[in-house]
Amino acid sequence: MAKFRPAQEFIPVKEIRDGVLILKDGSMRLVVMVSTMNFALKSQDEQLAIIQAFQNFLNSLDFSIQVLIQSRRLDIRPYIALLEGREKEQVGDLMRIQVREYIEFVKGFTESTNIMAKSFYVVIPYERISFKKEGSFAGKIAAGTSAGSRAGGTGSSDVDFFEENRMQLEQRLGIVESGISGMGLRIAALGTEEVIELLYHTLNPGEQEKPLQVAQ
């Protein structure tokens, strides 16, 4: 008989602390949302300048990044509810009829056409370089230091370790922000709740929800 394993075993995330993803292998990830632009409406010179800025940004990186594009079907229910509230506020019959006709138009159009909302993210990684190897002299020293830390409390605590690595992530965030701003775009780092929401919708693609909104 097959033994079922919990879904959590297949998710590489150990915990989320202060908006930072801590993976099971000890590495960390910071997720930022990137604003959008209508590239097609730019002039040819502007397009070339943006492409050149993007190329310079990629060449300036000494670490890898992941670009995530998430498409979801736009949830218009809040917008319809807003229009229905406006319909009730109308005093004249003509305006009420026009609002009702517009509501029916929006409903019919969205039912016949899949209107997708796209969100763009950049995932910034950080993996602490470790010289610890089993059986090596450096590994024995590292193991002894770790044991001394647990016994005497003289080593770095878990909080200090997290803060040290987060500082490295924030330095990389500054590099990414500088490069992306050169293309006329803005970024915003996701908080803990926003990262959880992003993971939930990534693992549950059937959910019809509005795109994630991040406070600027």
Order of alpha helices (4+ residues) and beta strands (2+ residues): beta-beta-beta-alpha-beta-alpha-alpha-beta-alpha-alpha-beta-alpha
